[in-house]
Amino acid sequence: MAKFISADFVRRALTGHGAIGLLAGALLYILCISGTLIVIHEEWQRWEQPNVPEASMVSPQAVQRSIETVLASEAGKPATTHLYVHFPTEALPRTVITTDSQAVYMDGTGRIAAPEAHAWTEFMIHLHYYFHLPVVFGLTVVGALGVMMAALALGGILAHPRIFRDAFRLRARGPRQLGYADWHNRLGVWTLPFNLAVSITGALLGLATIMALVTATIFYDGDRESVFAPIFGDEPAADARPAPVANAASALARMKSIAPEVTPTYVILHDPGTRGQHVQIVGDHPRRLIFGDYYAFDASGAYRGNVGMSDGTLGQQAAGSTYKLHFGSFGGLPVKLAYMLFGLALSVISATGTWLWLLKRRQRGQAAPRLEAMWTTIIWSSPLLIALAFPLRLAVGPEAPLPAFFWLGLLAAVAAAGFIRDAAICSKTLRIALGVSLAAVAALHLIISEQLLPAHLLINGALAVIGVALVGSTIRAGRVRLLHSTTAASLQPAE
């Protein structure tokens, strides 16, 4: 049969095989980039909506008034089943109330200050959580990629016996393949604990839903709540008969005596305005990795006990620690910055891994200029499209189709790169475009901001510096290549 298969067909088949590998590598890279960005998702949310009243704390009485105000504003709408009050934090010093139909910022007196409209931040979060796919399918894909990341990290260590011995050997200025290999391997060693931590916890978070669906189908007649009940607690029986709004202020006052060392982060009101309503307070425990514990109160504010994330079984405490460990939301800003640096390193590892594969093909005489240009485009157009989504959100509003803009834009950019078939041109063009866009976004934010807080200035300064550095380094690298090519041409013997 081999005589009927031409060499051109084989070459095209190999290119197709490489494209499939490119797709998996692209999803891993986008996962790393988006994860790096949303480490500071609260700071981004604050930056995206800069003109909102802020406060470092809120009183129980203001919380109660806020709950009643929001519920009153929903008169005539379908009754909400859950109401969430987000307490001010250092990263996001704002009180936010979320119901089934709206999310709003509240001022210190319990009045609605503004709608919550951080569509750009939500776009980045959903990109990392689900790739903008349907929730269960998206979480499953992300969870599978987490498993792949852990396997790649361990496989890379096993495949390179000298990798720890050469941990500080970096030939960044040598041949391109050696430079990429050293960056890939050294960063893989330096970030190995972080890589395993985020990939394993990411796999657990991503696959938990599909595992719960399977478990519920087999053992609980499809009831997913029964699967999670041993970890997160049971829901009391509902009673839809109307009743006055639960006394969250009383619950918050009692919380101070029940667990004075715990900081409330959320109040959750279940089935508000009904006889079956009850209050949960999520409390953050200092010096613990758990995201918090659930403290239950009845409608009058009487204490009913905690779920056990802080003092229950080891399984409960381990499950409660997964989120903070994955996103670095412990230890304040220093830990977040460290997670961002490690996340950037993982992005470089992902990018250089595919580049090494492409360079090895070139060495074997199987160069794939189309795939090289497409991969370069994925690397630089992904952050570029995320940056450009911000002015689109400002121009169109919170309803802007940011996911469609990102994925269709990425598809168009990759398709264009396939026609250009020149990785150097794609890299130079997109690097300059990204640098200019970051600096322009920083300037645009300064224009729309009525109040310039230190956090806003810090983010804008970082965007501007990174943007200028990208443009400058790209132009400088182009001049160096031009100088080398001119020098090489001048040294050629005259005919």
N, C-alpha and C positions, 0 to 999 in steps of 0.2 A: 504493500500500500504506500510505502514511503516514496516510490517513484512518482506517484500522482500528487504529492505535496511539494509545492515549490519552496525554494528558500525564502522567497518574499512572503509566502503565507506563514512560514514558521516565524519569520521576523515580526510579522503583524500579530501573531498569536502571543509571542513573548511580550510585545508592547502592551497588548491587552491584559496579560497577566500582571505586568508592572503597574498598569493603571489601577487594577483592583487593589494591589498593595499600596498604591498611592492614596486610594480612597481611605483605607484603614488608617494609614499614617496621617492623613489630613484630619480625620476625626479626632485622633489622639492629640494632634497639635492644637486644634481648636479647643478641645477640652482643657488642655494645659493653659492656653492663653486666657480663656474666659474664666477659669478657676483662679488664675493669678489676679485678674481684675476684681472679681467679686469678693476677694478677701476683705476689701474695704467697702462692701456694698452699702453699709449705713452711711459712710462718709460720702459716697457717690450720690446717695439719695438726698442727703443734705445739700450737696453741691448742685444737684440738678434743679432743686427748688430752693433757691437762696433767699427768697423774700417771704419767709414764713416765721411767725413769732416763735421764740425759743425760751426754754426755762430748764433749769437743772433739776427741778423736782416739781411734784404736783401733790396737793393735799388730798386726803380721802374724800373730803366734801366736794372738791372740784371734780374728782373722778365720778362721784355720784351724779352731780349736776350734768356732767358731760354725757354720761350714759342716758339720762332722761332726755336731754336735748336731742341726741341723735335718734333715739327711738321715736320721739315726738315728730321729728322731721320725716319719718318713714310712714306716717299715718296714711292709710289708703293703699300701701304697697303690701305684697305678700310678707307675712310675719317672718322675721329673721330667726334662724335656729341657733346661731352662735354670734355673740358680740365679743370682740377682743379689744382690750385697752392696752396699748403699748406705752410703757412708762418711759420717761426721758432717761437716756443713757449718755455717757461721755461722748460716744461716737455719734449719737443722734439725739440731741437734747430737745425732743419734741414729744408731745402727747398725741398719739394717733389712735383713732377708733375705727375698727373695721367690722362691717356686718356682711350679710349675704349680698347686699346690693350696693354698698358704697364704702369708701375709706376717706376719712377726713382728719385734718389737724385741728386740735382744740387749743384755745388759749387758757390762761390760768384761771379764768372765771367760769369755765364750763361752756363757753360759746364756741360755735364752729368758726375756725379762723380761715380755712381754705381747704379745697379738696386735695387729697393726696394724688398727685399726678406725676409720678416718677417713672414714666413709661420706658425711658432709655435704660434706667437701672434695672427694671424688671426684664427688659429685653436681654440684658447681659446675664441675669440670673437664670432665666429660662433657657438661654443658650447653653449654659453649663449643666443645668439640671436635666433637660429633656431634648436638647437640639431643636427646640420648637416643635417637637413631634407630640402626638397624643401622649398623655401623662404616663400611662402604664408602659407603652411601647418605648417611649423616650427614656424612662428610667431603666428599663431593661437593657437598652443599647448602652447607656452610660455605665451601668453596672458591669456589663460584659467587657467594656473597655477598661474598667478598673482592674478586672481580673487579668486582662492582657498586659496592662502596665506592670502589675506585680510579677507576672511571668517573665516579661522582658527584662525587668531589673535583675531578677535572680538568674535568668538564663545568661544575661550579659556577664555577670560575675563568674558563673561556672565556665563560660566559654573563653575566659581570659585569665588563666592561672596567675599571671604576673600583674594583674590589675591593681592589687593593693601595694605591691612592691614599687610599682611605677606611679603611685598616686600623685606625686608632685613633679612628674616628668612631663613637660608641656612644650611641644615643638610648634608653637603657634605661627612662627615665621618660616617654617619649612614648606615643603611641597603641600599643595592644597589638601590632598587626601590625608597626609600625616597630620596636618593641623586639625582637620575635622575629626579624625579618629581620636586624637589626644583630647580635644575639647569634649567629645562625646564620652570617652572613657573616664576622664578625670572628674567631670561633673557627675557622671554616674556613680562614682565612688563617694565623692563628697556629699552627695544628696541621698545616698542609699537609705538611711533611716527615715528621712522625710518621704522619699518616694514610696517606700513600703507602707508607711503610715497612711498617706493620703490615698494610695491606690486600694489598699485593703478596706479602709473605712468607706471610700467611694463605692467600692463594689458592694459592700454591705448595705449602704444607703440606697444604691440604685436597684439592687436585686431584692430588697426587702418586700416591696409591693408585689412583685410577681410570685415570690415564695409564699407570701401571705395568701394570695389568690389560690395557689395550688393547694396549700394546707387547708384553707377554708372549704374548698370544693371537696376535698377527700374526707375531712374529719368533722366539719362544722356545717354541712349543708349550705355552703356558700356564704356563711356569716363571717365577714372579715373582722368585725369588731371583737368577736370571740377569740380570734387569733392574737390580737394585740392586747387584750384585756390583762393577761398576766404581767405585762410590762407597764402599760399606761393606765390601767384601771378600767373598771366597768362604767357604763352609762346608766344612771338610775332610770327607773321606768318613767316614761313621759306622761304628763297630764295636761292636756291642751286647754283646760278651762281657764278663763282669764283671771289674773291676779295683779296686785300692785307690783311694780318693778322691784326686784330683789335689792336688799340693802348691802351694796358692795362696800360702802363706807364703813359699816360696822365690821364686816369681814376684815378689811384692811387694818382697822384699829385692833382687832383681836390678834391679827397676825404678828403684831409687834411684841405681844406677850408670849405667844406660842413659840416663835422662832426669831428672837431679836437680832440674831447674827445674819439672818437671811434678808436679801434685798429683793423686794417684789419687782418683777420685770413685766409681767402680764397679769391682767384680770380677765378671766373668761367667764362670760355669762351664758349659760346654756338655756335655751328655750325661754328667753326673757318675756316677762309679762304673762306667764302661765303659772298654774299651781305646781307644775313639775319643774320649775326653774331651780337652778342651783348655781353657786359661784365657785370657781376655782381660781386660786392665786398661784402663779408660777413664780417660785423664788430661786434666786441665784445664790449658790453657796460659795463663799470665798474659799480660795485655794482648792477647789474641786474641779475636775474636768467635766462633770455632768452639766448639761445645759440648764438644769434646775430640777426642782421637785414640784409636784402638784399638791396643793393644800386645798381640801374641799370644805365648803361651808354651805349651809342651807340658805333659804331665801331671807331669813332673819339675821344671818351672820353668825349662827352657831357653828362651831368647829366640828367637822365630821372625820378628820384624819387625813393623813398624807398617803400618796400612792406608793412611795418607797424607792424612788429613784436615788435618794440620798442614803438610805439606810436599809434597803430591801435586800433581795438576793444579789449575788455577784452578777448574775445575768442581767438583772435590771440596771445595776450601776454601770455595767459595761455598755449596755445599749444606750444609756443616757449620756455616755462620754463620747460616743461616736461623732456627733455633730461638731462639738468644739475641737476635737482632735483633727477633723478633716479640714475645717475652715480656719483654724487658728484664732478663734474668738475667745481666747483666754490670755491673760497677761498684758492686755492693753495694746497700745500702738507699737511698742518694740517687737512683740511677737508677730503682729500683723505684717510689719515691714519685713521681718525675717521670712515669713511665709511667702510674701511676694517675691523676694529674692530667690527663694528655693523654687517657687513656681516658674519664675523666669528661666531658671536653670533647667527645669524639666522641659520647658518649651524648646530651649536650645538643644537638649538631648534628642527630643523628637525630631526637630528639623534636621540636625546633622546625621541622625541615623538613616533617614531616607536619602540624604545627599551622599552618604558613603556608599549606599547600594547603587546609586546612579553612577558614581565615579568608578566603582569597580566594573560596572558594565562597560564604561568607556575604555577602561584599561584592557578589557578582553576584546576590544574591537567591536563592541555591541552598543555603541553610543546611542542614546535616545534623546536627542536635542528637544524633541517635543515634550517629553516627560520632564526634562530638566527645567524647561521654561514654565511648565504648568506647576511644578513643585515650588519654584521660586515665587510664582504668582500667589500660590496659596499662603506661603509664609508671610508675604508683605501685604497682600490685599485683605487678609482676615482682620488684622488690627486697623487697617485703613477704613474698611467698611464699618467697623464698630465706631470709629471716630466720626465718620461722616453721618452716622445715624443720629448723632446728637443735634446738629443743625436741622436735619430733617424733622426731628421731633419738635424743635422749636417752631419751625415754619408751618407744620401741619397740625400740631397739637398732640395731646396724649393718644389720640386715635391713629396716629401715623402707623402705617404697616411696616414696622421695623424688621420683623422676621423675614417678610417677603423681600424687602430691600436688601437684606444681608445675603440671603441664599441665592436669589436671582442675580445679584451683583457679583457674588463669588463665582457662580456658574458662568456668567458672561465673561468675567476676567480670565478664568481658566481656559475657556473656549478661545478667546482672543490670543492667549499665550500659545495655544496649540497651533495657531496659524503663524504667529511670529517666529516661533522656534528658536529664540535667542534668549537664554537665561540672563545674560549680562544686561541686555536692553531692558528686560522686564524688571530686573532687580533695581537698576538705576532709576528707572521711571517711578516705580512704586515706592522706593525708599524716599525719594524727594517729595512725592505726593503725600506720603505719610507724615514726614517731618513738617511740611507746610500746613497740613490739616491739623496737626496737634497744636502748633503755634496759633493757628487761626481760631481753633476751638477755645483756647485759653483767652484770647483777645475778645471773642464773642461773649464769653461768660462774664468778663469784666464789664462789658457794655450792658448786659441785661440785669446785673446785680444791683439792687438798691442798697444792700448792706454788704460790705466786704469784710468777712470774718477771717481770722488767721487761718482757719482750716481751708477756706476757699482760696486764699492767696497761696497757701502751700501747694495745693493741687494745681492751680494755674501756673505757678512757677515751675513745678516739675514737668508739666506738659510742654511749656515753652522751652525749657532747657533741653528736654529730650528731642523735641522737634528741631531746634537749631542744630543740635549735635548730629542728628541723622542727616540733615541737609549738608552740613559742613563735611562730615566724614565721607559722604557719597561723592561730593565734588572733589575732595582731596584725593580719594582713591582713583577717580577718573583721570585726574591730572598725572598721578604716578604711573598709571597704565599707559597713558599717552607718552610720557617721558621715556618709559622703558621701550615702547615700540619704536619711537623715533631714534633712540640710541642704537637699538639693534639694527635698524635699517641703515644707519650711518656707518656701521661697522662692516656691512656687506661689501665684498670686493667689487670694484668697478669692472664692468664688462669691456 
